[in-house]
Amino acid sequence: MTEPEWHIRQGNPGDRELLRSFACANSSATWQCEVERYIQVQLIDWAFDPHAAEADPRLLLGFSTSGELFGVAAHEKVRLREGNGAVVHATKIEVVALAPKWQGRSFSEGSRISDVLMSALLADISARPDASYRRLVTPRAQSS
Amino acid sequence: MTIFSSLNVVAARLARRGDASAAERVASAAASLESGEEFAGLRRLLSALPSHEAERVVAGDLPADRAPLAEMIRALANHTEQARPGDIMLTSPAEVIFAGQIAELTDALVVLVQAPGSTTIVPRWMANAAHRDQVGEFLALVADQIDGASAVVEAVPAIDVPAARFSPFGRGDNRATAITADDVRLLSGEPEPLRILIPVTIEE
């Protein structure tokens, strides 16, 4: 069995500089730039906010065998609120992004790179002991 | 006159409910707002007013010729709303807030409309005491239940705050986690296992 051409690891506070240089946007797409800026400037603070530990925020980084950061994903537990007070447990996918060079491509053994990153994200969410957090929420960036 | 962010009250209520982590987070947001430029601007504008006029502003009576002050208060209200924790429900059945716009007036009553089909009636003297007794003005009612058949209701002056630009990121916008009754029905029951296409090991 061959070794995969990627490895995924959890992010840590020392990844701030690495993320600051991560690019994923087409500069003509405003909403993509919003995602990119968020990853570069705010994502580390979001992931390691000591006041948010209860939400168990998780940051995942995908690297090629050459050590290049190809993708970033993050998620956390949320409680969705309905106006009359009903509460639903879910997982909010904070962000999923691939660097432009890796978008629309596959590794040599055939796995789409985007599938690898999404599989890592879903596996991490599935690992939560409480199955109710398998409900996924992905608020969209607005194309304003 | 000393001005504090209303988020301090939210933090205190959270602490009283035993949610120390959320209380700390909201108190931190309050401190951040209070040390910001808008709060400093509000203090500066209020301190420039005669004290009786500043007290009227704090009571909700905003003079029409004070546009910069009104804009400052709206901006602060917007940022306060964004910082209000979306994952915490502060209104319980015993603690209800109804905020709306005055649609009609009679000698004795004010008709307050929150949204089409959501209307309530307020004694005019209550609206008057909150400096809100003209059609088009905004008023909020805060009700604290005493027992099954009684409550204390306070009329509080309100202002119209334009909706802040939505951001899906972070924890600052309640709209990211707001759902409807239809959503609740759709999401009920045990979720299906997630379909994972490629086995992936995640390293620490």
HADDOCK unambig.tbl for C-alpha pairs under 7 A between the chains (distance, minus, plus):
assign (segid A and resid 8 and name CA) (segid B and resid 201 and name CA) 6.87 0.50 0.50
assign (segid A and resid 8 and name CA) (segid B and resid 202 and name CA) 5.14 0.50 0.50
assign (segid A and resid 8 and name CA) (segid B and resid 203 and name CA) 6.19 0.50 0.50
assign (segid A and resid 9 and name CA) (segid B and resid 202 and name CA) 5.11 0.50 0.50
assign (segid A and resid 9 and name CA) (segid B and resid 203 and name CA) 4.35 0.50 0.50
assign (segid A and resid 9 and name CA) (segid B and resid 204 and name CA) 5.74 0.50 0.50
assign (segid A and resid 10 and name CA) (segid B and resid 202 and name CA) 6.89 0.50 0.50
assign (segid A and resid 10 and name CA) (segid B and resid 203 and name CA) 6.29 0.50 0.50
assign (segid A and resid 10 and name CA) (segid B and resid 204 and name CA) 5.40 0.50 0.50
assign (segid A and resid 46 and name CA) (segid B and resid 170 and name CA) 6.45 0.50 0.50
assign (segid A and resid 51 and name CA) (segid B and resid 21 and name CA) 6.00 0.50 0.50
assign (segid A and resid 51 and name CA) (segid B and resid 25 and name CA) 5.66 0.50 0.50
assign (segid A and resid 79 and name CA) (segid B and resid 87 and name CA) 5.82 0.50 0.50
assign (segid A and resid 80 and name CA) (segid B and resid 177 and name CA) 4.78 0.50 0.50
assign (segid A and resid 80 and name CA) (segid B and resid 178 and name CA) 5.81 0.50 0.50
assign (segid A and resid 80 and name CA) (segid B and resid 179 and name CA) 6.34 0.50 0.50
assign (segid A and resid 81 and name CA) (segid B and resid 177 and name CA) 6.30 0.50 0.50
assign (segid A and resid 81 and name CA) (segid B and resid 178 and name CA) 5.11 0.50 0.50
assign (segid A and resid 81 and name CA) (segid B and resid 179 and name CA) 5.79 0.50 0.50
assign (segid A and resid 82 and name CA) (segid B and resid 178 and name CA) 5.99 0.50 0.50
assign (segid A and resid 82 and name CA) (segid B and resid 179 and name CA) 4.91 0.50 0.50
assign (segid A and resid 82 and name CA) (segid B and resid 180 and name CA) 5.34 0.50 0.50
assign (segid A and resid 82 and name CA) (segid B and resid 181 and name CA) 6.31 0.50 0.50
assign (segid A and resid 83 and name CA) (segid B and resid 180 and name CA) 6.98 0.50 0.50
assign (segid A and resid 88 and name CA) (segid B and resid 184 and name CA) 6.99 0.50 0.50
assign (segid A and resid 94 and name CA) (segid B and resid 169 and name CA) 6.46 0.50 0.50
assign (segid A and resid 115 and name CA) (segid B and resid 197 and name CA) 6.91 0.50 0.50
assign (segid A and resid 116 and name CA) (segid B and resid 198 and name CA) 6.20 0.50 0.50
assign (segid A and resid 119 and name CA) (segid B and resid 196 and name CA) 5.11 0.50 0.50
assign (segid A and resid 119 and name CA) (segid B and resid 197 and name CA) 5.97 0.50 0.50
assign (segid A and resid 119 and name CA) (segid B and resid 198 and name CA) 5.74 0.50 0.50
assign (segid A and resid 119 and name CA) (segid B and resid 200 and name CA) 6.67 0.50 0.50
assign (segid A and resid 120 and name CA) (segid B and resid 200 and name CA) 5.58 0.50 0.50
assign (segid A and resid 122 and name CA) (segid B and resid 194 and name CA) 6.58 0.50 0.50
assign (segid A and resid 122 and name CA) (segid B and resid 196 and name CA) 6.34 0.50 0.50
assign (segid A and resid 123 and name CA) (segid B and resid 196 and name CA) 6.59 0.50 0.50
assign (segid A and resid 126 and name CA) (segid B and resid 194 and name CA) 6.78 0.50 0.50
assign (segid A and resid 132 and name CA) (segid B and resid 190 and name CA) 6.46 0.50 0.50
assign (segid A and resid 132 and name CA) (segid B and resid 191 and name CA) 6.31 0.50 0.50
assign (segid A and resid 134 and name CA) (segid B and resid 191 and name CA) 6.13 0.50 0.50
assign (segid A and resid 134 and name CA) (segid B and resid 194 and name CA) 6.91 0.50 0.50
assign (segid A and resid 135 and name CA) (segid B and resid 191 and name CA) 6.21 0.50 0.50
assign (segid A and resid 139 and name CA) (segid B and resid 168 and name CA) 5.32 0.50 0.50
assign (segid A and resid 139 and name CA) (segid B and resid 176 and name CA) 5.85 0.50 0.50
assign (segid A and resid 140 and name CA) (segid B and resid 168 and name CA) 6.05 0.50 0.50
assign (segid A and resid 141 and name CA) (segid B and resid 167 and name CA) 6.68 0.50 0.50
assign (segid A and resid 141 and name CA) (segid B and resid 168 and name CA) 5.79 0.50 0.50
